[in-house]
């Protein structure tokens, strides 16, 4: 799996820099994040403020599944620790079972999830990102359930691309353009059960009226008109 950090903290010397690591459960040394090979769709989803959270199928090839958590915060709880952490994180996998495990039933709150991400960050002001990533804490993080962040969508059992936006009045045409979601067969639409969640899915096809239906209907209208006309002529002839 690939994990993307887009995090900062109070007093960070570098601020927010998007970084990638490829998870290895047997690793013992800290991960140093990389700026290379980051898909443009991941970067756009992170950097576009209208997007709050996202999950489902990442709109890239080959097929991948992802969770993206944005705008989480965690407090420092030691005297010598920075006061606040600002957390944005994404997990991406090609393994659907791994993805489903992240969304399994669990009792972790958003605050607990943010604290787990914070615990995986070892501050290093000499690093290009302001921190490195601790493998022991990362192992606990990737085994966690993140369901509490996404269950408000009401779509956890569905397989598609879902995005949480900051307002139910978001212009979806403009949003699709900014995110460069340009598949001609797909469109963004709001979920009826969750007004701040949208789905990127295939356009609904409108079924054309079949000629075999139209012709009898037109013939029926014409016959009725002729009958009315004949009745009217008979009435006038009697007069």
TORKOL-402572 format. One record per atom (N, C-alpha, C): residue number from 0; atom name; y, x, z. Coordinates in steps of 0.2 Angstrom, whole numbers, plus 2048, in hexadecimal, padded with zeros to 3 digits. Atoms other than C-alpha are relative to their C-alpha. Layout:
N
resi, name, yy, xx, zz
NUM, CA, Y, X, Z
...
END
This chain:
239
resi, name, yy, xx, zz
0, N, 7FA, 804, 800
0, CA, 800, 800, 800
0, C, 806, 804, 800
1, N, 7FA, 7FD, 7FF
1, CA, 812, 805, 7FE
1, C, 805, 7FC, 805
2, N, 7FC, 803, 7FB
2, CA, 81F, 802, 80B
2, C, 807, 803, 7FF
3, N, 7F9, 7FE, 802
3, CA, 832, 802, 808
3, C, 804, 7FF, 807
4, N, 7FB, 800, 7FB
4, CA, 83F, 806, 816
4, C, 807, 800, 7FD
5, N, 7F9, 800, 802
5, CA, 851, 801, 814
5, C, 803, 7FF, 806
6, N, 7FE, 801, 7F9
6, CA, 857, 804, 825
6, C, 805, 805, 802
7, N, 7FB, 7FC, 7FE
7, CA, 865, 80B, 82F
7, C, 800, 7FF, 808
8, N, 7FF, 800, 7F9
8, CA, 86B, 80D, 841
8, C, 807, 802, 802
9, N, 7FA, 7FE, 7FD
9, CA, 87A, 80F, 84C
9, C, 801, 807, 800
10, N, 7FE, 7F9, 800
10, CA, 882, 820, 848
10, C, 7FC, 804, 7FB
11, N, 804, 7FC, 806
11, CA, 876, 824, 839
11, C, 805, 804, 7FC
12, N, 7FC, 7FC, 805
12, CA, 87D, 832, 82F
12, C, 800, 7FF, 7F9
13, N, 801, 801, 807
13, CA, 877, 82B, 81F
13, C, 801, 7F8, 7FE
14, N, 800, 807, 802
14, CA, 877, 818, 820
14, C, 7FA, 7FD, 7FD
15, N, 806, 803, 803
15, CA, 86B, 80D, 816
15, C, 7FE, 804, 7F9
16, N, 802, 7FC, 806
16, CA, 861, 817, 809
16, C, 7F8, 7FD, 7FF
17, N, 807, 803, 801
17, CA, 851, 80E, 801
17, C, 7FB, 806, 7FF
18, N, 805, 7FB, 800
18, CA, 842, 819, 804
18, C, 7F9, 7FD, 7FF
19, N, 807, 802, 802
19, CA, 82F, 817, 7FF
19, C, 7FB, 805, 804
20, N, 806, 7FC, 7FE
20, CA, 81F, 81D, 807
20, C, 7FA, 7FD, 7FE
21, N, 807, 802, 802
21, CA, 80D, 81B, 802
21, C, 7FC, 800, 806
22, N, 803, 800, 7FA
22, CA, 803, 816, 811
22, C, 7F9, 803, 800
23, N, 807, 7FD, 800
23, CA, 7F4, 821, 816
23, C, 7FE, 7FF, 808
24, N, 802, 801, 7F9
24, CA, 7EB, 81B, 826
24, C, 7FD, 806, 804
25, N, 803, 7FA, 7FD
25, CA, 7E4, 82D, 829
25, C, 806, 805, 801
26, N, 7FB, 7FB, 800
26, CA, 7F5, 835, 829
26, C, 802, 801, 808
27, N, 7FE, 7FF, 7F9
27, CA, 7FA, 83E, 839
27, C, 808, 803, 801
28, N, 7F9, 7FE, 800
28, CA, 80B, 846, 834
28, C, 805, 7FB, 7FE
29, N, 7FB, 805, 801
29, CA, 81B, 83C, 833
29, C, 801, 800, 7F8
30, N, 7FE, 801, 807
30, CA, 81F, 834, 822
30, C, 807, 802, 7FE
31, N, 7FA, 7FF, 803
31, CA, 82E, 83A, 818
31, C, 801, 7FC, 7FA
32, N, 7FF, 805, 805
32, CA, 835, 82C, 80E
32, C, 802, 804, 7F9
33, N, 7FE, 7FD, 807
33, CA, 838, 82F, 7FB
33, C, 804, 7FB, 7FD
34, N, 7FB, 804, 804
34, CA, 846, 828, 7F0
34, C, 7FD, 7FE, 7F9
35, N, 802, 800, 807
35, CA, 83B, 82A, 7E0
35, C, 7FB, 7FA, 7FF
36, N, 805, 805, 802
36, CA, 830, 81C, 7D7
36, C, 801, 7FA, 804
37, N, 7FF, 807, 7FD
37, CA, 838, 80D, 7DF
37, C, 802, 7FB, 7FB
38, N, 7FF, 805, 805
38, CA, 836, 7FE, 7D4
38, C, 807, 7FD, 801
39, N, 7F9, 803, 800
39, CA, 847, 7F7, 7CF
39, C, 800, 7F9, 803
40, N, 800, 807, 7FE
40, CA, 842, 7E5, 7D4
40, C, 800, 801, 808
41, N, 800, 7FF, 7F9
41, CA, 83F, 7EC, 7E6
41, C, 807, 802, 802
42, N, 7F9, 7FE, 7FF
42, CA, 850, 7F4, 7E6
42, C, 805, 7FA, 800
43, N, 7FB, 806, 800
43, CA, 859, 7E4, 7E0
43, C, 7FF, 7FB, 805
44, N, 802, 805, 7FA
44, CA, 850, 7D9, 7ED
44, C, 803, 803, 806
45, N, 7FD, 7FD, 7F9
45, CA, 856, 7E5, 7FB
45, C, 807, 800, 800
46, N, 7F8, 7FF, 800
46, CA, 868, 7E8, 7F5
46, C, 804, 7F9, 7FF
47, N, 7FC, 806, 801
47, CA, 86C, 7D6, 7F0
47, C, 800, 7FC, 806
48, N, 7FF, 803, 7FA
48, CA, 873, 7CE, 7FF
48, C, 7FE, 7F8, 801
49, N, 802, 807, 800
49, CA, 86F, 7BC, 7FA
49, C, 7F9, 7FF, 802
50, N, 807, 800, 7FE
50, CA, 85D, 7C0, 7FD
50, C, 7FF, 801, 807
51, N, 801, 7FF, 7F9
51, CA, 858, 7BE, 80F
51, C, 7F9, 803, 802
52, N, 806, 7FE, 800
52, CA, 845, 7C0, 80E
52, C, 7FC, 7FE, 7FA
53, N, 804, 802, 806
53, CA, 837, 7BF, 801
53, C, 7F9, 802, 801
54, N, 807, 7FE, 7FF
54, CA, 824, 7BF, 7FF
54, C, 7FD, 7FD, 7FA
55, N, 804, 803, 805
55, CA, 816, 7BB, 7F3
55, C, 7FE, 806, 7FB
56, N, 802, 7FC, 805
56, CA, 813, 7C3, 7E2
56, C, 807, 804, 7FE
57, N, 7FA, 7FC, 803
57, CA, 81F, 7D1, 7DD
57, C, 800, 800, 7F9
58, N, 7FF, 801, 808
58, CA, 826, 7CE, 7CB
58, C, 800, 806, 7FC
59, N, 801, 7FA, 804
59, CA, 81F, 7DE, 7C4
59, C, 7F9, 800, 7FE
60, N, 806, 7FF, 802
60, CA, 810, 7E4, 7BB
60, C, 7FE, 807, 802
61, N, 805, 805, 7FF
61, CA, 802, 7E7, 7C1
61, C, 802, 7FC, 806
62, N, 7FE, 805, 7FA
62, CA, 801, 7D9, 7CD
62, C, 800, 803, 807
63, N, 800, 7FD, 7F9
63, CA, 806, 7DD, 7DE
63, C, 803, 7FA, 805
64, N, 7FE, 805, 7FB
64, CA, 809, 7D3, 7EE
64, C, 805, 804, 805
65, N, 7FB, 7FD, 7FC
65, CA, 818, 7D6, 7FA
65, C, 802, 7FB, 805
66, N, 7FC, 804, 7FB
66, CA, 821, 7D1, 80A
66, C, 807, 805, 800
67, N, 7F9, 7FC, 7FF
67, CA, 834, 7D6, 80B
67, C, 804, 7FC, 806
68, N, 7FC, 802, 7FA
68, CA, 83D, 7D4, 81C
68, C, 806, 803, 800
69, N, 7FA, 7FD, 800
69, CA, 84F, 7D6, 81D
69, C, 804, 7FD, 806
70, N, 7FC, 802, 7FB
70, CA, 85D, 7D6, 829
70, C, 7FD, 7FF, 807
71, N, 802, 800, 7F9
71, CA, 853, 7D9, 839
71, C, 804, 805, 804
72, N, 7FD, 7FB, 7FB
72, CA, 85A, 7E2, 848
72, C, 7FC, 801, 806
73, N, 804, 7FE, 7FA
73, CA, 853, 7EB, 857
73, C, 805, 804, 804
74, N, 7FB, 7FD, 7FC
74, CA, 85C, 7F1, 866
74, C, 7FC, 807, 803
75, N, 802, 7FA, 7FC
75, CA, 85A, 803, 86E
75, C, 7FF, 7FE, 807
76, N, 802, 801, 7F9
76, CA, 852, 802, 87F
76, C, 800, 805, 805
77, N, 800, 7FA, 7FB
77, CA, 855, 813, 886
77, C, 807, 803, 800
78, N, 7F9, 7FE, 7FF
78, CA, 865, 81B, 88C
78, C, 802, 805, 7FA
79, N, 7FF, 7FB, 805
79, CA, 863, 829, 87F
79, C, 7FF, 7FE, 7F9
80, N, 802, 802, 806
80, CA, 85F, 81E, 871
80, C, 806, 7FC, 7FD
81, N, 7FB, 803, 804
81, CA, 86A, 817, 863
81, C, 800, 7F8, 802
82, N, 7FF, 807, 7FE
82, CA, 871, 805, 867
82, C, 7FC, 7FB, 7FC
83, N, 802, 805, 804
83, CA, 86B, 7FC, 858
83, C, 7FD, 802, 7FA
84, N, 803, 7FE, 807
84, CA, 85F, 7FD, 849
84, C, 801, 7FA, 7FB
85, N, 7FF, 806, 805
85, CA, 862, 7F3, 839
85, C, 7FA, 801, 7FB
86, N, 806, 7FF, 803
86, CA, 852, 7F0, 830
86, C, 7FE, 7FB, 7FA
87, N, 802, 804, 806
87, CA, 84C, 7EB, 81F
87, C, 7F9, 804, 7FE
88, N, 806, 7FD, 802
88, CA, 83A, 7EE, 81A
88, C, 7FC, 7FC, 7FB
89, N, 804, 803, 805
89, CA, 82E, 7EA, 80C
89, C, 7F9, 803, 800
90, N, 807, 7FE, 801
90, CA, 81B, 7EB, 80B
90, C, 7FD, 7FE, 7FA
91, N, 803, 802, 807
91, CA, 812, 7EB, 7FA
91, C, 7F9, 803, 7FF
92, N, 807, 7FE, 801
92, CA, 800, 7EB, 7F6
92, C, 7FD, 7FD, 7FA
93, N, 804, 803, 806
93, CA, 7F4, 7E7, 7E7
93, C, 7FA, 7FD, 803
94, N, 806, 803, 7FD
94, CA, 7E7, 7E1, 7F4
94, C, 802, 7F9, 803
95, N, 7FE, 807, 7FE
95, CA, 7E9, 7CE, 7F6
95, C, 7FD, 7FF, 807
96, N, 802, 801, 7F9
96, CA, 7DE, 7CF, 806
96, C, 805, 803, 805
97, N, 7FB, 7FD, 7FB
97, CA, 7EA, 7DB, 80E
97, C, 806, 7FC, 800
98, N, 7FA, 804, 800
98, CA, 7F9, 7D0, 809
98, C, 7FE, 7FA, 804
99, N, 802, 806, 7FC
99, CA, 7F0, 7C1, 811
99, C, 800, 802, 807
100, N, 801, 7FE, 7F9
100, CA, 7ED, 7CB, 821
100, C, 807, 800, 803
101, N, 7F9, 800, 7FD
101, CA, 800, 7CD, 823
101, C, 803, 7FA, 801
102, N, 7FE, 806, 7FF
102, CA, 802, 7BB, 822
102, C, 7FC, 7FB, 804
103, N, 805, 803, 7FB
103, CA, 7F4, 7B6, 82E
103, C, 804, 7FD, 806
104, N, 7FD, 803, 7FA
104, CA, 7F8, 7AB, 83D
104, C, 801, 806, 805
105, N, 7FF, 7FB, 7FB
105, CA, 800, 7B6, 84A
105, C, 806, 7FE, 804
106, N, 7FB, 802, 7FB
106, CA, 80C, 7B4, 859
106, C, 806, 805, 800
107, N, 7FA, 7FB, 7FF
107, CA, 818, 7C3, 856
107, C, 806, 7FC, 7FD
108, N, 7FA, 802, 802
108, CA, 82A, 7BE, 855
108, C, 804, 804, 7FC
109, N, 7FC, 7FC, 804
109, CA, 837, 7C4, 84A
109, C, 803, 806, 804
110, N, 7FE, 7FA, 7FC
110, CA, 83E, 7CF, 858
110, C, 7FB, 805, 801
111, N, 805, 7FC, 7FF
111, CA, 82D, 7D6, 85B
111, C, 7FE, 804, 7FA
112, N, 801, 7FC, 806
112, CA, 82B, 7DB, 849
112, C, 805, 805, 7FF
113, N, 7FA, 7FB, 800
113, CA, 83C, 7E3, 849
113, C, 7FF, 806, 804
114, N, 801, 7FB, 7FB
114, CA, 837, 7ED, 858
114, C, 7FA, 805, 7FE
115, N, 805, 7FC, 802
115, CA, 827, 7F3, 850
115, C, 802, 804, 7FA
116, N, 7FD, 7FC, 806
116, CA, 831, 7F9, 840
116, C, 804, 806, 804
117, N, 7FC, 7FB, 7FD
117, CA, 83D, 802, 84C
117, C, 7FC, 805, 803
118, N, 805, 7FB, 7FD
118, CA, 82E, 80A, 855
118, C, 7FD, 805, 7FB
119, N, 803, 7FC, 805
119, CA, 828, 811, 845
119, C, 805, 805, 7FD
120, N, 7FB, 7FB, 802
120, CA, 839, 81A, 842
120, C, 801, 805, 805
121, N, 7FE, 7FB, 7FC
121, CA, 83B, 82B, 849
121, C, 807, 803, 7FD
122, N, 7F9, 7FE, 802
122, CA, 84E, 82F, 848
122, C, 800, 808, 7FF
123, N, 800, 7F9, 802
123, CA, 851, 840, 83F
123, C, 807, 800, 7FC
124, N, 7FA, 7FF, 803
124, CA, 863, 843, 83B
124, C, 801, 805, 7FA
125, N, 800, 7FB, 806
125, CA, 85F, 851, 82F
125, C, 7FC, 7FD, 7FA
126, N, 804, 803, 805
126, CA, 854, 846, 825
126, C, 805, 7FC, 7FB
127, N, 7FC, 803, 805
127, CA, 85B, 83F, 814
127, C, 801, 7F8, 802
128, N, 800, 807, 7FF
128, CA, 857, 82D, 81B
128, C, 803, 7FF, 808
129, N, 7FE, 801, 7F9
129, CA, 85D, 830, 82D
129, C, 7FA, 7FF, 805
130, N, 807, 801, 7FC
130, CA, 84A, 82E, 833
130, C, 7FA, 802, 7FC
131, N, 807, 800, 803
131, CA, 838, 831, 830
131, C, 7FC, 7FB, 802
132, N, 804, 806, 7FE
132, CA, 82A, 825, 832
132, C, 7F9, 803, 804
133, N, 805, 7FE, 7FC
133, CA, 81D, 827, 840
133, C, 7F9, 7FD, 7FE
134, N, 806, 804, 803
134, CA, 80B, 824, 839
134, C, 7FC, 7FC, 805
135, N, 803, 804, 7FB
135, CA, 804, 81E, 84A
135, C, 803, 7F9, 800
136, N, 7FC, 806, 800
136, CA, 811, 811, 84B
136, C, 800, 7FB, 7FA
137, N, 801, 804, 806
137, CA, 810, 80C, 839
137, C, 7F9, 7FD, 7FF
138, N, 807, 803, 801
138, CA, 7FD, 809, 83A
138, C, 800, 7F9, 804
139, N, 800, 806, 7FC
139, CA, 801, 7FC, 848
139, C, 804, 7FB, 7FC
140, N, 7FB, 804, 803
140, CA, 80F, 7F5, 83D
140, C, 7FC, 7FC, 7FA
141, N, 804, 803, 806
141, CA, 804, 7F2, 82D
141, C, 7FB, 7FC, 802
142, N, 805, 804, 7FE
142, CA, 7F7, 7EA, 837
142, C, 802, 7F9, 803
143, N, 7FD, 806, 7FD
143, CA, 803, 7DD, 83E
143, C, 800, 7FA, 7FB
144, N, 7FE, 806, 804
144, CA, 806, 7CB, 839
144, C, 807, 7FF, 800
145, N, 7F9, 801, 801
145, CA, 817, 7C7, 832
145, C, 802, 7F9, 7FE
146, N, 800, 807, 802
146, CA, 814, 7B4, 830
146, C, 807, 7FD, 802
147, N, 7FB, 804, 7FD
147, CA, 822, 7AF, 83B
147, C, 807, 801, 7FC
148, N, 7FA, 7FF, 804
148, CA, 830, 7B6, 82F
148, C, 7FF, 7FB, 7FA
149, N, 801, 803, 807
149, CA, 829, 7AC, 820
149, C, 7FE, 7F9, 801
150, N, 803, 806, 800
150, CA, 821, 79C, 827
150, C, 805, 7FA, 7FF
151, N, 7FC, 805, 802
151, CA, 831, 792, 825
151, C, 801, 7FE, 7F9
152, N, 801, 802, 808
152, CA, 82E, 792, 812
152, C, 7FC, 7FA, 7FF
153, N, 805, 806, 801
153, CA, 820, 786, 814
153, C, 7FB, 802, 7FA
154, N, 804, 7FE, 806
154, CA, 817, 790, 806
154, C, 7FC, 806, 801
155, N, 804, 7FA, 7FF
155, CA, 80D, 79D, 80E
155, C, 7F9, 800, 7FD
156, N, 806, 801, 803
156, CA, 7FD, 796, 806
156, C, 800, 800, 7F9
157, N, 7FF, 7FF, 807
157, CA, 804, 797, 7F5
157, C, 801, 807, 7FD
158, N, 800, 7F9, 803
158, CA, 803, 7A6, 7E9
158, C, 806, 7FF, 7FB
159, N, 7FA, 800, 805
159, CA, 814, 7A8, 7E0
159, C, 805, 805, 803
160, N, 7FB, 7FB, 7FE
160, CA, 824, 7B2, 7E2
160, C, 805, 7FB, 804
161, N, 7FB, 805, 7FC
161, CA, 82F, 7AA, 7F0
161, C, 805, 805, 803
162, N, 7FB, 7FD, 7FD
162, CA, 840, 7AF, 7F6
162, C, 804, 7FC, 804
163, N, 7FB, 804, 7FC
163, CA, 84B, 7A9, 804
163, C, 807, 802, 7FF
164, N, 7F9, 7FF, 802
164, CA, 85D, 7A8, 800
164, C, 805, 7FE, 806
165, N, 7FC, 801, 7FA
165, CA, 86C, 7A7, 80C
165, C, 804, 7F9, 800
166, N, 7FD, 806, 800
166, CA, 872, 796, 806
166, C, 7FC, 7FB, 7FB
167, N, 803, 805, 805
167, CA, 86A, 786, 7FE
167, C, 804, 7FE, 7FA
168, N, 7FC, 801, 806
168, CA, 879, 786, 7F2
168, C, 800, 806, 7FC
169, N, 800, 7FA, 804
169, CA, 875, 796, 7EB
169, C, 7FF, 7FF, 7F8
170, N, 800, 802, 807
170, CA, 877, 796, 7D8
170, C, 7FA, 804, 7FD
171, N, 806, 7FD, 801
171, CA, 865, 79A, 7D2
171, C, 800, 804, 7F9
172, N, 7FF, 7FD, 806
172, CA, 86A, 79E, 7C0
172, C, 803, 807, 801
173, N, 7FD, 7FA, 7FF
173, CA, 876, 7AB, 7C6
173, C, 7FC, 805, 804
174, N, 805, 7FC, 7FC
174, CA, 869, 7B2, 7D3
174, C, 7FB, 803, 7FB
175, N, 805, 7FD, 805
175, CA, 85C, 7B4, 7C5
175, C, 803, 806, 7FC
176, N, 7FD, 7FB, 804
176, CA, 868, 7BE, 7BB
176, C, 801, 806, 804
177, N, 7FF, 7FB, 7FC
177, CA, 86D, 7C9, 7C9
177, C, 7FA, 804, 802
178, N, 806, 7FD, 7FE
178, CA, 85B, 7CC, 7CE
178, C, 7FC, 803, 7FA
179, N, 803, 7FE, 807
179, CA, 857, 7CF, 7BB
179, C, 7F9, 7FD, 800
180, N, 806, 804, 801
180, CA, 849, 7C2, 7BC
180, C, 800, 7FC, 7F9
181, N, 7FF, 802, 807
181, CA, 848, 7BF, 7A9
181, C, 7FA, 7FD, 7FC
182, N, 806, 803, 804
182, CA, 837, 7B8, 7A5
182, C, 801, 7FA, 7FD
183, N, 7FE, 806, 804
183, CA, 83A, 7AB, 798
183, C, 7FC, 7FA, 802
184, N, 805, 806, 7FE
184, CA, 82B, 7A0, 79F
184, C, 801, 7FE, 807
185, N, 800, 801, 7F9
185, CA, 831, 7A1, 7B1
185, C, 808, 7FE, 802
186, N, 7F9, 802, 7FE
186, CA, 840, 79A, 7BB
186, C, 800, 800, 808
187, N, 7FF, 801, 7F9
187, CA, 847, 799, 7CD
187, C, 801, 7F9, 801
188, N, 7FF, 807, 7FE
188, CA, 846, 789, 7D6
188, C, 800, 7FF, 807
189, N, 800, 801, 7F8
189, CA, 849, 783, 7E8
189, C, 7FA, 7FC, 802
190, N, 806, 804, 7FD
190, CA, 83A, 77D, 7F2
190, C, 803, 7FA, 804
191, N, 7FE, 806, 7FD
191, CA, 83C, 76B, 7F7
191, C, 7FF, 800, 808
192, N, 801, 800, 7F9
192, CA, 835, 76E, 808
192, C, 804, 805, 804
193, N, 7FC, 7FB, 7FD
193, CA, 840, 77D, 80C
193, C, 806, 802, 7FC
194, N, 7FB, 7FF, 804
194, CA, 851, 77D, 805
194, C, 803, 806, 7FF
195, N, 7FE, 7F9, 801
195, CA, 855, 78F, 807
195, C, 7FB, 805, 7FD
196, N, 805, 7FC, 803
196, CA, 845, 795, 7FF
196, C, 800, 7FE, 7F9
197, N, 801, 801, 807
197, CA, 843, 797, 7EC
197, C, 7FA, 803, 7FE
198, N, 806, 7FD, 803
198, CA, 834, 79A, 7E1
198, C, 802, 802, 7F9
199, N, 800, 7FE, 807
199, CA, 833, 7A4, 7D1
199, C, 7FA, 7FF, 7FD
200, N, 807, 803, 803
200, CA, 826, 79B, 7C7
200, C, 801, 7FE, 7F9
201, N, 7FF, 803, 807
201, CA, 822, 794, 7B6
201, C, 804, 7FA, 7FF
202, N, 7FC, 806, 801
202, CA, 82D, 787, 7AF
202, C, 7FC, 7FA, 7FF
203, N, 804, 807, 801
203, CA, 827, 775, 7AF
203, C, 801, 7FE, 7F9
204, N, 800, 802, 807
204, CA, 822, 76F, 79E
204, C, 802, 7F9, 800
205, N, 7FF, 808, 801
205, CA, 829, 75E, 799
205, C, 7FC, 7FE, 7FA
206, N, 804, 803, 805
206, CA, 81D, 754, 78F
206, C, 803, 7FC, 7FB
207, N, 7FD, 804, 806
207, CA, 823, 74E, 77E
207, C, 7FD, 7F9, 800
208, N, 802, 806, 802
208, CA, 821, 73C, 77A
208, C, 7FC, 800, 7FA
209, N, 804, 7FF, 806
209, CA, 812, 73B, 76E
209, C, 802, 7FA, 7FB
210, N, 7FE, 805, 806
210, CA, 816, 732, 75D
210, C, 7FC, 7FA, 800
211, N, 804, 806, 800
211, CA, 807, 727, 760
211, C, 802, 7FA, 805
212, N, 7FD, 805, 7FB
212, CA, 810, 71F, 76F
212, C, 807, 7FD, 7FD
213, N, 7FA, 802, 802
213, CA, 821, 71F, 766
213, C, 800, 7FA, 7FA
214, N, 801, 804, 806
214, CA, 81B, 716, 756
214, C, 7FF, 7F9, 802
215, N, 802, 807, 7FE
215, CA, 813, 706, 75E
215, C, 806, 7FD, 804
216, N, 7FB, 802, 7FC
216, CA, 822, 705, 76A
216, C, 806, 7FD, 7FB
217, N, 7FB, 802, 805
217, CA, 82E, 705, 75B
217, C, 7FE, 7FA, 7FC
218, N, 803, 805, 804
218, CA, 823, 6F9, 751
218, C, 801, 7F9, 804
219, N, 800, 806, 7FC
219, CA, 823, 6ED, 760
219, C, 807, 7FD, 801
220, N, 7F9, 802, 800
220, CA, 836, 6ED, 761
220, C, 802, 7FD, 7FA
221, N, 7FE, 803, 806
221, CA, 838, 6E9, 74F
221, C, 7FD, 7F9, 7FF
222, N, 803, 806, 800
222, CA, 82C, 6DB, 750
222, C, 803, 7FB, 804
223, N, 7FC, 805, 7FC
223, CA, 835, 6D3, 75E
223, C, 807, 7FE, 7FD
224, N, 7FA, 801, 803
224, CA, 845, 6D5, 755
224, C, 800, 7FB, 7FA
225, N, 801, 805, 806
225, CA, 83E, 6CC, 745
225, C, 7FF, 7F9, 803
226, N, 802, 807, 7FD
226, CA, 837, 6BE, 750
226, C, 806, 7FC, 802
227, N, 7FA, 803, 7FD
227, CA, 848, 6BB, 758
227, C, 804, 7FE, 7FA
228, N, 7FC, 801, 806
228, CA, 851, 6BC, 747
228, C, 7FD, 7F9, 7FC
229, N, 803, 806, 803
229, CA, 844, 6AF, 73F
229, C, 802, 7FA, 804
230, N, 7FF, 806, 7FC
230, CA, 846, 6A3, 74E
230, C, 807, 7FE, 800
231, N, 7F9, 802, 800
231, CA, 859, 6A4, 74D
231, C, 801, 7FD, 7F9
232, N, 7FF, 803, 807
232, CA, 858, 6A0, 73A
232, C, 7FE, 7F9, 800
233, N, 803, 807, 800
233, CA, 84D, 691, 73D
233, C, 805, 7FB, 804
234, N, 7FB, 804, 7FC
234, CA, 859, 68B, 74A
234, C, 806, 7FE, 7FC
235, N, 7FA, 801, 804
235, CA, 868, 68D, 73E
235, C, 7FE, 7FB, 7FB
236, N, 801, 804, 806
236, CA, 85F, 684, 730
236, C, 7FF, 7F8, 802
237, N, 801, 807, 7FE
237, CA, 85B, 675, 73B
237, C, 807, 7FD, 801
238, N, 7F9, 802, 7FF
238, CA, 86E, 674, 73F
238, C, 802, 7FD, 7FA
END
